[in-house]
């Protein structure tokens, strides 16, 4: 299947038909549900339809071409690539937690939204076109093209591995949990199934297969996020535009002490418990991280040309904007439903979902997980029996705001399954892109460029696929053995990527005086300090760093606020103290920034 826009009306029509077919399938399943189709079968049908499509696309896209495998032949149109970029960057845990962040407080969700939007904007303006112009295959490859030294490539591989492997494991964790809960399978089997789908969608076609699957995943994400909020908005206010109606819900919630409703964190999902400085630092860290996350930036190398690389970031921003603008509607509508159906309601009349999620530890009443009315009476005392629950008595897990939205608001169960499919699509989209970034870097940067430059194309493809299998297996093992650690470190991945890559990438493009020694030492300093802080916090060796007058403790997810300045300072100072770059290096910088269709060096994907 051609991916170019020029042959690309094919893919456009195919994905238009795919969206229509998926929507029609959901409608048919919903109608069957009205005639008695069990909820369990409904969930299996909705989930399996999407998963089979991803796997089939990956197999159909099989290729023996290095260019197709690494960069999808550099023929992906801007709009299609933007959809794939959005699917890759809606890092599954952040996507699942953003509605919970808005539920906890508008500023928490706003930090995530601003970070995503700002990162894509900066990517489009300052990095994507120049990355595409370089002809690089991976981010370490770009640094090697710019600085002409293998040390920078080696450091790039290390940073890429450190920030990408936890992201891969975390995405598999989320996908496994959603698949396990929806399909009623045990966690180990769910993780194994997710890994199998990942391999089917990426192993045979490489970036080509991942791109096709990501386009389908973006469609599922949009339908799965927008439809439930749209239906509830229409049902409640008569207007099918939740972005315009959730303000009324927020106003009503404010009159009913909705601020006392809280969320809590499970396994690393954000619960909004950050002060103002941490939220500011988190937003900046995500901005810098989105620019430098290897699996996001790699998508800029798949477009037909420089202009398309910039435009694709704009299309990705549009998809992300739809998701981010719908998340506060999820939060406001969920609060309205809880205030109406849970708060002040006689305990015997509490909705079934309240106890179902309580049995999984995802709802707490008066600080305790609950499964029965008797448990509520014990936890809250006689006042709850007489007056019902107060807003401050009720807390839900951050991810339930999105995953449980249809249950909370009383919508048909098929919409619960649809939301689960959207979350699964986001998780698989991130996991596929990250696995591809890891496999491409190991195959191209490590094996081809450092070990055996003369290897024939067939061997290079075999090695890249072997590394891809190994990384997916490693991600699955981490997801099964240390899921909480994977999620916690994954939330810091944008900070790790920003601290390690941002100074070298930005200064490498925009400051001709940057030397390879400055870039290398800046990467070591920025990434080293940030990684040490994140790991020591996770291990409990230190307390969050207080900053006098600003915060009592800096979150690991916001650590780029000091990691990036350290990296920038070291890069600038070392570059100024050393010899100026050679004329050849200056020529490379000028060529990267010169607006012409030809790559700076030979296409490394060939």
Secondary structure, 3 states (H helix, E strand, C coil): CCCCCCCCHHHHHHHHHHHHHHHHHHHHHHHHHHCCCCHHHHHHHHHHHHHHHHHHHHHHCCCCCHHHHHHHHHCECHHHHHHHHHHHHCCHHHHHHHHHHHHHCHHHHHHHHHHHHHHHHHHHHHHHHHHHHHCCCCHHHHHHHHHCCHHHHHHHHHHHHHHHHHHHHHHHHHHHHHHHHHHCCCHHHHHHHHHHHHHHHHCCCCHHHHHHHHHHHHHHHHHHHHHHHHHHHHHHHCCCCHHHHHHHHHHHHHHCCHHHCEEECCCCCCCCCCCHHHHHHHHHHHHHHHHHCHHHHHHHHHECCHHHHHHHHHHHHHHHHHHHHHHHHHHHHHHHHHHHHCECCCHHHCCHHHHHHHHCCCEEECCEECCCHHHHHHHHCHHHHHHCECHHHEEEECCHHHHCHHHHHCCCHHHHHHHHHHHHHHHHHHHHHHHHHHHHHHHHHHHHHHHCCCCCHHHHHHHHHHHHHHHHHHHHHHHHHCHHHHHHHHHCHHHHHHHHHHHHHHHHHHCCCCCHHHHHHHHHHHHHHHHHHHHHHHHCCCCCCCECCCECCCCHHHCHHHHHHHHHHHHHHHHHHCCCCCHHHHHHHHHHHCCCCCCCCCCCCC
